[in-house]
């Protein structure tokens, strides 16, 4: 079982941003980055980064606890100034995976990521408000790795 949480993964991505740089992350974008991180962790590391469930929502995969934590930001950027985070809670392999996910997917807008997840089998094959299973994610994300 994962020792880290969806919040740890979210804080990793948020700490990649600088409030002053213009490289900002909204709740929608954060949800998609955390989803991609979990999917690739399942496929590449053969273990989840976190145990929180991911659900099929209208705008793609969502971790409800993470969504509700940041929903006060609406569609605005989440402030990173008061996040206290230690990257060493992740193994070296997890850190590399998170870096790779951010380098590939972090460049896209929230809405582009939303649209991309709407093409992913785990989301497509799950009913609205149902849990997207880790097994479905692992099977799909294995097809995206070399």
C-alpha positions as CSV (number, residue, x, y, z in Angstrom):
1,X,0.0,0.0,0.0
2,X,1.2,3.5,-0.8
3,X,2.8,5.5,2.0
4,X,2.4,8.8,0.3
5,X,-0.9,10.5,-0.4
6,X,-2.5,12.3,-3.3
7,X,-1.7,15.5,-1.4
8,X,2.0,14.6,-1.5
9,X,1.9,14.1,-5.2
10,X,-0.1,17.4,-5.7
11,X,2.4,19.3,-3.6
12,X,5.2,18.0,-5.7
13,X,3.5,19.4,-8.8
14,X,2.6,22.7,-7.1
15,X,6.2,23.2,-6.0
16,X,7.3,22.9,-9.6
17,X,5.6,26.3,-10.1
18,X,6.6,29.7,-9.0
19,X,3.7,32.1,-8.1
20,X,5.7,34.9,-9.8
21,X,6.7,33.0,-13.0
22,X,3.2,32.7,-14.6
23,X,3.6,28.9,-14.7
24,X,0.5,28.2,-12.6
25,X,-1.7,25.2,-11.8
26,X,-5.4,25.3,-11.3
27,X,-7.4,22.5,-9.5
28,X,-8.5,21.1,-12.8
29,X,-4.9,20.8,-14.1
30,X,-3.7,19.5,-10.8
31,X,-6.3,16.7,-10.9
32,X,-5.0,15.6,-14.3
33,X,-1.3,15.7,-13.3
34,X,-2.0,13.6,-10.2
35,X,-4.0,11.1,-12.3
36,X,-1.2,10.8,-14.9
37,X,1.3,10.3,-12.1
38,X,-0.7,7.5,-10.5
39,X,-1.3,5.8,-13.8
40,X,2.4,5.8,-14.8
41,X,3.4,4.7,-11.2
42,X,1.1,1.7,-11.5
43,X,2.4,0.8,-14.9
44,X,6.1,1.5,-14.4
45,X,6.8,1.1,-10.7
46,X,4.1,-1.6,-10.3
47,X,2.7,0.3,-7.2
48,X,0.4,3.2,-6.6
49,X,1.7,6.6,-5.4
50,X,-1.4,6.9,-3.2
51,X,-4.4,5.0,-2.1
52,X,-7.0,7.7,-2.6
53,X,-9.6,6.7,-5.2
54,X,-9.9,8.4,-8.6
55,X,-13.4,8.9,-9.9
56,X,-14.9,9.5,-13.4
57,X,-16.3,13.0,-13.3
58,X,-17.6,15.2,-16.2
59,X,-14.3,16.9,-16.7
60,X,-12.2,13.8,-16.4
61,X,-10.6,11.8,-13.6
62,X,-10.8,13.4,-10.2
63,X,-9.5,12.6,-6.7
64,X,-12.5,13.8,-4.7
65,X,-10.6,14.6,-1.4
66,X,-8.0,16.6,-3.4
67,X,-10.7,18.4,-5.4
68,X,-12.6,19.5,-2.2
69,X,-9.3,20.6,-0.6
70,X,-8.6,23.0,-3.4
71,X,-12.1,23.9,-4.7
72,X,-12.0,27.3,-3.1
73,X,-9.6,28.4,-5.8
74,X,-12.2,27.8,-8.4
75,X,-10.5,27.9,-11.8
76,X,-7.8,30.2,-10.5
77,X,-4.2,29.2,-9.9
78,X,-3.5,27.5,-6.6
79,X,-1.0,29.5,-4.4
80,X,2.2,27.6,-3.7
81,X,3.7,30.1,-1.2
82,X,2.5,28.3,2.0
83,X,3.1,24.7,0.9
84,X,5.6,22.9,3.1
85,X,6.9,19.9,1.2
86,X,9.9,17.5,1.4
87,X,10.6,15.7,-1.9
88,X,12.4,13.0,0.0
89,X,9.2,11.4,1.1
90,X,9.4,9.9,-2.4
91,X,11.9,7.2,-3.5
92,X,14.4,8.2,-6.2
93,X,12.3,6.2,-8.7
94,X,9.2,8.0,-7.7
95,X,10.9,11.3,-7.9
96,X,12.1,10.5,-11.5
97,X,8.6,9.4,-12.5
98,X,7.0,12.6,-11.1
99,X,9.7,14.7,-12.9
100,X,9.0,12.9,-16.2
101,X,5.2,13.3,-15.8
102,X,5.6,17.0,-15.1
103,X,8.0,17.4,-18.0
104,X,5.6,15.8,-20.4
105,X,2.2,16.8,-19.1
106,X,2.9,20.0,-17.2
107,X,3.3,21.9,-20.4
108,X,-0.4,21.5,-21.3
109,X,-3.2,23.7,-20.2
110,X,-5.9,22.4,-17.8
111,X,-8.4,22.1,-20.6
112,X,-6.0,20.4,-23.0
113,X,-5.3,17.8,-20.2
114,X,-9.0,17.5,-19.6
115,X,-9.5,16.7,-23.3
116,X,-6.6,14.2,-23.3
117,X,-8.1,12.3,-20.3
118,X,-11.4,12.0,-22.2
119,X,-9.5,9.9,-24.7
120,X,-8.1,7.5,-22.0
121,X,-9.6,4.1,-21.7
122,X,-9.8,4.2,-17.9
123,X,-12.1,7.3,-18.0
124,X,-14.0,6.2,-21.1
125,X,-14.8,2.7,-19.7
126,X,-16.0,3.9,-16.3
127,X,-19.4,5.3,-15.6
128,X,-19.9,8.8,-14.2
129,X,-19.2,9.1,-10.5
130,X,-17.8,5.6,-10.4
131,X,-14.3,4.7,-9.3
132,X,-11.6,4.3,-12.0
133,X,-9.9,1.1,-10.8
134,X,-6.1,0.9,-10.4
135,X,-6.1,-2.3,-12.5
136,X,-7.8,-0.4,-15.4
137,X,-5.2,2.4,-15.0
138,X,-2.3,0.0,-14.9
139,X,-3.4,-1.9,-17.9
140,X,-3.9,1.3,-20.0
141,X,-0.8,3.1,-18.9
142,X,1.4,0.1,-19.7
143,X,0.3,0.7,-23.3
144,X,1.8,4.2,-23.1
145,X,5.3,3.0,-21.8
146,X,8.1,1.6,-23.9
